[in-house]
Amino acid sequence: MNLIFNAEALRPPITGVGNYSYHLLAQYLADDYFDEIHCFTGTAWQSGEMQCDLTSSLKLRADLEDKGSKDVIVDRIRKTLGALPGAKPLYEYMMDRRFERYANRVSGAVYHETNYVLKPFAGPSVTTVHDLSHIRYPEYHPPNIIDWLGKQLSESLGRADQVITVSDLVRNEVLNYYDISPKKVHTVYEGVDPQYRPRSEVETAAVLSELGLQHKTYVLLVATLEPRKGIDVLLNAWALVSLELRKSYPLVLTGSGGWRNSAMVSQIKKFIAEGTVRHLGWVPSDILPVLYSGAMVFAYPSVYEGFGLPVLDAMSSGVPVVCRSGTSMAEFSETACLLCDTGEAEELALKLEALLQSSDARKTWADRGLRQAAKFSWARCARETMAIYQKIA
């Protein structure tokens, strides 16, 4: 069997869909599932091996984050030109034709669209729907994203032979909002990279020292600075935590810059001046697992996620997690995370203080998280996804 694989989400900076795409592709190559994997980069084609090597090169990924790099400058020019009237539809039409011409020449192939909307392809196809936040929480998205998914997702789901969702929460939403047979919608949970594991103080010392941090003396959040992540609630809760605890165990924020976050950024600056918050911004992928395992507590009050990979990463790192009930994180973690039943800052503050003040409570929740996280792997995700391909190959 051959695979047509959309790798557009693997252009840096790599976020949720990109991580999903990368780990799935890497697992397919490791397990030798396919005769050939053909990856579409958004403008060109390359083999699965070439794409995986490119993405897994940590040096290259770090270089591409450099705002002065050639690739980022080219991407900025592309976005600027795309903003011109009529340019974006024309560009998408041209790339769709490029995709269609190549993909339809690949014999015996299944096409996996990893990012919602199928491109033109005459053969069997699978699409992954990561969440329906554009419907559930449109206020958290730019209008162009809502417009794009609103116009194209329904048609794409109708064309797909099979649909993958990354949680039962999203599967139920897809069945609720779209006229689609339940028989062709399947939940396949994401996995966890083996790099996310518990580490001793000796193992984390070098990296944390470079960042001005110490092992098990900080609260961590890894998330884009945007409204959906619940960071405003976390900051309001942090203000309610006693000053003594805040100074002893500062809140460390890391992640790419987001949007509609000016008030958030102002509040963060006040905490930084107080000495109770550290804002690291984007962190290289080789450092991130160490940052996780060195944390005392992981706080993730996101309002809505399709899956919520940072929570699983933290659980696998042996770190107690606080997140919200009624979310996909509560679904896959089952009883392994400390859940907030409301979106109120007061409740989150109480949960954080309880963990910061009790080593026994931290150990209990960390142990639960480790046991539950052991059930998830990218090997399992790839195996279950492969079984869906085989239904239609």
PLY file of the C-alpha trace (Angstrom):
ply
format ascii 1.0
element vertex 393
property float x
property float y
property float z
element edge 392
property int vertex1
property int vertex2
end_header
0.00 0.00 0.00
1.14 3.56 -0.74
0.24 6.60 1.34
-0.51 10.16 0.25
0.16 12.28 3.34
-0.49 15.98 3.82
2.58 17.41 5.58
1.68 21.12 5.37
1.38 21.32 9.17
5.06 20.37 9.45
6.18 23.85 8.41
7.61 25.58 11.51
6.52 26.63 14.01
5.07 23.17 14.60
1.98 23.17 16.82
-0.77 20.63 17.57
-1.63 19.35 14.09
2.05 19.38 13.17
3.01 17.26 16.19
0.28 14.79 15.32
1.44 14.62 11.69
5.12 14.28 12.57
4.73 11.49 15.12
2.34 9.55 12.89
4.74 9.83 9.93
7.77 8.86 12.05
5.94 5.81 13.40
4.89 4.68 9.92
8.52 4.81 8.81
9.78 3.04 11.94
7.27 0.21 11.52
7.69 0.01 7.72
3.94 0.08 7.14
3.98 1.31 3.54
5.68 0.65 0.22
6.01 4.41 -0.31
4.89 7.55 1.51
4.37 10.66 -0.61
4.29 13.89 1.41
2.75 17.12 0.12
4.49 20.13 1.68
1.94 22.67 0.51
3.90 23.59 -2.59
5.88 20.47 -3.52
6.23 16.72 -2.99
8.88 14.67 -1.21
9.29 11.20 0.25
8.23 10.35 3.77
11.86 9.75 4.71
12.95 13.17 3.47
10.06 14.89 5.23
10.70 13.11 8.51
14.45 13.82 8.41
13.77 17.49 7.71
11.29 17.84 10.54
13.25 15.85 13.10
16.37 17.95 12.65
16.25 19.98 15.84
18.90 22.39 14.64
16.94 23.16 11.50
13.71 23.56 13.44
15.43 25.99 15.81
16.98 27.88 12.89
13.61 28.21 11.22
12.23 29.81 14.36
14.76 32.60 13.86
12.75 35.54 12.58
15.62 36.50 10.32
15.94 33.12 8.61
15.36 32.79 4.88
12.46 30.38 5.34
10.59 32.65 7.75
11.15 35.66 5.48
9.81 33.70 2.49
6.82 32.60 4.55
6.18 36.22 5.58
6.27 37.30 1.92
3.89 34.48 1.00
1.43 35.60 3.69
1.69 39.23 2.60
0.99 38.36 -1.03
-1.82 36.05 0.09
-3.55 39.00 1.76
-3.97 40.75 -1.60
-7.55 40.63 -2.98
-8.14 37.39 -4.88
-4.60 36.11 -4.31
-5.40 33.44 -1.72
-8.16 31.65 -3.73
-5.92 31.69 -6.81
-2.96 30.31 -4.85
-5.09 27.56 -3.27
-6.50 26.62 -6.67
-3.01 26.30 -8.14
-1.74 24.17 -5.22
-4.84 21.95 -5.36
-4.16 21.29 -9.04
-0.52 20.50 -8.23
-1.68 18.08 -5.51
-4.31 16.48 -7.74
-2.00 15.90 -10.72
0.64 14.15 -8.65
-1.57 12.25 -6.18
-3.75 10.67 -8.83
-0.68 9.20 -10.54
0.25 7.22 -7.40
-1.22 3.73 -7.74
-2.67 1.75 -4.83
-2.67 4.75 -2.50
-4.76 5.91 0.43
-4.79 9.65 1.09
-4.68 10.89 4.69
-5.55 14.54 5.18
-4.18 15.38 8.60
-5.74 18.84 8.75
-9.51 18.68 8.25
-10.17 19.60 4.61
-9.55 17.07 1.83
-7.75 18.10 -1.32
-8.87 16.79 -4.73
-8.16 13.06 -4.98
-9.96 10.31 -6.88
-8.95 7.45 -4.58
-9.84 6.38 -1.01
-9.36 9.10 1.58
-9.29 9.63 5.34
-9.43 12.97 7.13
-8.61 13.84 10.74
-10.81 16.34 12.57
-8.88 17.63 15.58
-11.63 19.75 17.10
-14.70 21.84 16.27
-13.67 24.92 18.22
-14.60 27.10 15.25
-18.22 26.08 15.95
-18.13 25.71 19.72
-16.05 28.81 20.42
-15.95 31.02 17.32
-14.88 33.99 19.44
-11.50 32.29 19.88
-10.69 32.22 16.16
-9.81 34.70 13.43
-12.71 35.20 10.96
-10.75 33.69 8.06
-10.39 30.33 9.88
-14.10 30.22 10.72
-14.96 31.09 7.13
-12.58 28.47 5.69
-13.81 25.59 7.85
-17.43 26.72 7.63
-17.36 26.57 3.83
-15.31 23.43 3.31
-15.48 21.01 6.23
-19.00 19.72 5.59
-18.16 18.85 1.97
-14.88 17.28 3.05
-16.58 15.04 5.62
-19.05 13.97 2.97
-16.26 13.02 0.55
-14.09 11.19 3.10
-14.39 7.42 3.18
-13.40 7.43 6.85
-13.08 10.17 9.47
-10.71 10.14 12.45
-11.29 12.19 15.58
-8.74 12.46 18.38
-11.24 12.08 21.23
-14.79 10.86 21.83
-15.71 14.44 22.69
-14.86 15.54 19.14
-16.46 12.42 17.62
-19.75 13.22 19.35
-19.55 16.82 18.16
-18.92 15.76 14.55
-21.97 13.47 14.67
-24.04 16.22 16.29
-23.15 19.01 13.85
-22.84 17.10 10.56
-24.98 14.64 8.65
-22.56 11.73 8.66
-22.82 8.01 9.40
-21.49 7.04 12.85
-19.96 3.94 11.20
-17.34 5.99 9.42
-16.22 8.19 12.36
-13.55 6.67 14.63
-11.75 7.93 17.71
-7.99 7.34 17.68
-6.20 8.86 20.66
-2.87 10.58 20.17
0.35 9.25 21.71
3.23 10.47 23.82
6.88 10.85 22.83
9.20 8.66 24.98
11.28 11.78 25.69
8.53 12.84 28.09
9.50 10.87 31.19
10.37 11.52 34.83
13.88 12.88 35.38
15.97 13.34 38.50
17.33 16.67 39.70
20.75 15.68 38.35
19.27 15.00 34.89
17.48 18.35 34.68
20.18 20.51 36.28
22.06 21.63 33.16
19.00 22.73 31.17
17.15 24.32 34.08
20.24 26.17 35.19
20.52 27.78 31.74
16.91 28.94 32.12
17.43 30.22 35.67
15.16 27.53 37.13
15.49 24.80 39.74
14.12 21.27 39.80
10.58 20.94 41.22
10.30 24.59 42.23
7.97 25.98 39.55
4.47 25.66 38.12
4.44 25.14 34.35
2.08 26.00 31.50
2.92 25.16 27.89
0.44 26.87 25.57
0.04 29.50 22.90
-0.91 32.84 24.43
-4.50 32.97 23.18
-7.95 33.16 24.82
-8.96 29.50 24.31
-6.14 28.24 26.52
-7.68 29.71 29.67
-4.52 31.63 30.50
-6.56 34.61 31.70
-8.21 32.36 34.30
-4.80 30.98 35.32
-3.38 34.49 35.77
-6.41 35.57 37.81
-6.03 32.42 39.92
-2.33 33.08 40.34
-3.14 36.48 41.83
-5.23 34.67 44.48
-2.45 32.27 45.46
-0.51 33.53 48.47
2.45 35.75 47.67
4.73 33.46 49.67
3.84 30.48 47.47
4.05 32.53 44.29
7.56 33.69 45.14
8.70 30.24 46.25
7.24 28.45 43.21
6.95 30.88 40.28
4.68 30.27 37.32
6.62 29.52 34.12
4.88 30.24 30.81
6.16 28.88 27.53
4.74 28.68 24.01
4.44 30.64 20.80
2.85 34.08 20.71
-0.88 34.05 20.03
-3.55 36.61 19.26
-6.05 38.79 21.18
-3.70 38.63 24.15
-2.76 42.24 24.88
-4.52 42.26 28.28
-2.95 38.90 29.06
0.53 40.15 28.18
0.06 43.24 30.37
-0.93 41.07 33.33
2.06 38.79 32.74
4.39 41.81 32.80
3.05 42.81 36.23
3.76 39.34 37.62
7.22 39.37 36.04
7.95 42.67 37.82
6.73 41.06 41.04
9.11 38.13 40.47
6.39 35.46 40.48
6.12 34.69 36.73
8.71 33.75 34.12
7.76 34.02 30.44
10.13 31.92 28.33
8.27 32.18 25.03
9.04 29.54 22.41
11.28 26.74 23.73
13.24 24.32 21.45
11.79 20.82 21.29
14.90 19.19 22.76
14.61 21.32 25.91
10.85 21.05 26.40
10.78 17.48 27.85
13.33 18.50 30.51
11.28 21.58 31.36
8.23 19.35 31.85
9.96 16.81 34.08
11.48 19.55 36.22
8.10 21.11 37.00
6.42 20.80 40.37
2.89 21.17 38.98
1.46 21.48 35.46
-1.53 23.80 35.06
-3.62 23.57 31.90
-6.97 25.37 32.32
-7.78 25.33 28.58
-11.46 25.89 27.83
-11.50 23.47 24.90
-9.08 21.06 23.19
-9.60 18.29 20.70
-7.14 16.16 22.64
-4.78 18.24 24.79
-1.36 16.71 24.18
0.49 18.92 26.76
-1.55 17.28 29.53
-0.51 13.80 28.39
3.12 14.96 28.08
3.03 16.27 31.66
1.43 13.08 33.00
4.09 11.01 31.25
6.76 13.25 32.80
5.58 12.37 36.30
4.12 15.81 37.01
0.73 16.32 38.74
-1.74 18.08 36.44
-4.61 20.49 37.06
-7.08 20.90 34.18
-10.81 21.37 33.54
-13.58 18.80 33.80
-15.85 18.23 30.79
-12.90 18.47 28.41
-11.06 15.95 26.26
-8.22 16.07 28.81
-10.61 14.87 31.50
-11.75 12.16 29.06
-8.40 10.56 28.29
-6.87 11.15 31.73
-9.93 9.57 33.38
-9.23 10.04 37.12
-5.52 10.86 36.77
-5.75 14.68 36.77
-6.99 17.08 39.41
-10.05 18.60 37.75
-11.67 22.01 38.15
-15.44 21.74 37.84
-15.87 25.43 37.04
-13.98 27.96 35.00
-13.60 30.18 38.04
-10.21 31.48 39.13
-11.07 30.88 42.79
-11.39 27.12 42.33
-8.20 26.88 40.30
-6.31 28.89 42.95
-7.47 26.50 45.68
-6.39 23.44 43.64
-2.99 24.97 42.93
-2.41 25.88 46.58
-3.42 22.38 47.68
-0.78 20.83 45.41
1.93 23.36 46.22
1.48 22.80 49.96
1.34 18.99 49.97
4.11 16.69 48.73
1.83 13.69 49.39
-0.88 15.12 47.15
1.65 15.83 44.41
2.97 12.26 44.58
-0.54 10.78 44.48
-1.53 12.71 41.36
1.85 12.22 39.68
1.64 8.44 40.19
-1.90 8.33 38.81
-0.80 10.31 35.80
2.14 8.01 35.07
-0.05 4.89 35.20
-2.65 6.40 32.87
-0.10 7.89 30.44
1.48 4.44 29.98
-1.66 3.42 28.05
-0.88 5.88 25.24
1.75 5.65 22.51
2.29 6.81 18.95
2.79 3.15 18.02
-0.78 2.45 19.12
-2.04 5.57 17.34
-0.30 4.50 14.10
-1.55 0.93 14.39
-5.18 2.00 14.90
-4.94 4.58 12.10
-3.47 1.95 9.78
-6.45 -0.31 10.50
-8.75 2.48 9.28
-6.74 2.80 6.04
-7.11 -0.94 5.49
-10.90 -0.65 5.65
-10.89 1.36 2.42
-7.67 0.36 0.63
0 1
1 2
2 3
3 4
4 5
5 6
6 7
7 8
8 9
9 10
10 11
11 12
12 13
13 14
14 15
15 16
16 17
17 18
18 19
19 20
20 21
21 22
22 23
23 24
24 25
25 26
26 27
27 28
28 29
29 30
30 31
31 32
32 33
33 34
34 35
35 36
36 37
37 38
38 39
39 40
40 41
41 42
42 43
43 44
44 45
45 46
46 47
47 48
48 49
49 50
50 51
51 52
52 53
53 54
54 55
55 56
56 57
57 58
58 59
59 60
60 61
61 62
62 63
63 64
64 65
65 66
66 67
67 68
68 69
69 70
70 71
71 72
72 73
73 74
74 75
75 76
76 77
77 78
78 79
79 80
80 81
81 82
82 83
83 84
84 85
85 86
86 87
87 88
88 89
89 90
90 91
91 92
92 93
93 94
94 95
95 96
96 97
97 98
98 99
99 100
100 101
101 102
102 103
103 104
104 105
105 106
106 107
107 108
108 109
109 110
110 111
111 112
112 113
113 114
114 115
115 116
116 117
117 118
118 119
119 120
120 121
121 122
122 123
123 124
124 125
125 126
126 127
127 128
128 129
129 130
130 131
131 132
132 133
133 134
134 135
135 136
136 137
137 138
138 139
139 140
140 141
141 142
142 143
143 144
144 145
145 146
146 147
147 148
148 149
149 150
150 151
151 152
152 153
153 154
154 155
155 156
156 157
157 158
158 159
159 160
160 161
161 162
162 163
163 164
164 165
165 166
166 167
167 168
168 169
169 170
170 171
171 172
172 173
173 174
174 175
175 176
176 177
177 178
178 179
179 180
180 181
181 182
182 183
183 184
184 185
185 186
186 187
187 188
188 189
189 190
190 191
191 192
192 193
193 194
194 195
195 196
196 197
197 198
198 199
199 200
200 201
201 202
202 203
203 204
204 205
205 206
206 207
207 208
208 209
209 210
210 211
211 212
212 213
213 214
214 215
215 216
216 217
217 218
218 219
219 220
220 221
221 222
222 223
223 224
224 225
225 226
226 227
227 228
228 229
229 230
230 231
231 232
232 233
233 234
234 235
235 236
236 237
237 238
238 239
239 240
240 241
241 242
242 243
243 244
244 245
245 246
246 247
247 248
248 249
249 250
250 251
251 252
252 253
253 254
254 255
255 256
256 257
257 258
258 259
259 260
260 261
261 262
262 263
263 264
264 265
265 266
266 267
267 268
268 269
269 270
270 271
271 272
272 273
273 274
274 275
275 276
276 277
277 278
278 279
279 280
280 281
281 282
282 283
283 284
284 285
285 286
286 287
287 288
288 289
289 290
290 291
291 292
292 293
293 294
294 295
295 296
296 297
297 298
298 299
299 300
300 301
301 302
302 303
303 304
304 305
305 306
306 307
307 308
308 309
309 310
310 311
311 312
312 313
313 314
314 315
315 316
316 317
317 318
318 319
319 320
320 321
321 322
322 323
323 324
324 325
325 326
326 327
327 328
328 329
329 330
330 331
331 332
332 333
333 334
334 335
335 336
336 337
337 338
338 339
339 340
340 341
341 342
342 343
343 344
344 345
345 346
346 347
347 348
348 349
349 350
350 351
351 352
352 353
353 354
354 355
355 356
356 357
357 358
358 359
359 360
360 361
361 362
362 363
363 364
364 365
365 366
366 367
367 368
368 369
369 370
370 371
371 372
372 373
373 374
374 375
375 376
376 377
377 378
378 379
379 380
380 381
381 382
382 383
383 384
384 385
385 386
386 387
387 388
388 389
389 390
390 391
391 392
